[in-house]
Amino acid sequence: MSTIPAAYDSTAYLGTVKPDGHYTQIGIPATGTLPVPVFGLAASRVNFNSHFVGGMKETQDILNFCAEHHIAPEVEVIDIKNVNEAFNKVVAKNVRYRYVIDMKTLA
């Protein structure tokens, strides 16, 4: 899933999807277009699709729903010195929460 909000070269990103996998573009670049290597998609049998992101009302509705039902993201705040360890856990698919870097530890 890509949430990149601008036109970009999708070739490298699509190359990370395994055969018969799915690639979803969330949001539309301001130009309204995104170059997609059709031959590469066909050769790897990757399914490319896209969706609009909701506007302000839809965003507020979902935030209200989450607040009413006590739904919150599960995150693990880490120091910048632990970013390599966190990355290795992501690669090994050994992650339970989204990592968030404590910006105070950048100094």
N, C-alpha and C positions, 0 to 999 in steps of 0.2 A: 504494500500500500504506500503510495506516495502522496504527501501533502505539500509538495513543492509548489508554491503559488506563482511560479513564473515559467516562461518557456525555457526548456532545458533539453540537453541531448539525452534522450531516454535510453540510448543504446546500451550504455554500461549498466544501467539499473535493470533493464529487462534481461540482461545477460546473467543476472544473479538468480533469476527465477528458474526452478527446475522444470524439466519437460512436463507438459500438461498442467503446469501451475497457473496461478492467477495473478495479475497485476492490476491493481485498481488505482486510478488517478482520482484523488479527492480534490475537488475544486478545479476551476478552469483558469488558465493563465489569462492575463489581461488582454493578450493578443487574440484570444479565442482559438489558438491553434497550438498543437504540440507535435513536433516531428516524431513519427513512430516508424521504426524500420520493419516494414510489413514482411519482407522476405525472412528476416530473422525470427519474427513471430511465427510464421508458417513453418519454418524449419524446426523450431523448438516446441511447436504446438502450445505456445503460451497464450492464454486467454487475456486480452487487454480490455478493460472496461473503465468507465468513468462515471462520476456522480457529482452533482452540484452540492455545495455546502449550503446549509440553510442560512437564511438571512438573520437579521437581528431578532425578529420575533421568535423564530424557531429556536435560536440559540438561547434566548431568555426562557422559553418554555421548558427546554430540557434542563437548564440550570435550576429552575423552580421545581421541576419534578425530582431532581436529584436531592435538592435541599429538603423537600417534603418527605422523602423516603430515606434520608440519611445515607445517600450513596456518595462516596468520595473515592478518589483514586488512591491506590495503594502505591506508595513510593518509598524508596530507601534513599535517604540523603547521605551522600558520600563526600569525603574530602577529595580535592583534586589529586592528591598523591595516590589515591586508590583507583584512579580512572583506568589504568591498565588492567588491574585485577577485575574490575567490573566489566571491561570490554571482553576479557577472556571468558568470563562467565556467560556473557551474551552469546559469544561464538559457540560455546559448549552447550548452549540451550539450558543453562543451569541458573535461570533467573526467575524469581517469583514476583518481583516488583519492578516498577520503572525506576531507573536510577536518576537522581537529581543531584547535580554537583552543587555543593555549598559554595557560593561565589566568594564568601569571605576567606576561603582557603586558597585563593589564587595568588595571594601575596607571597 
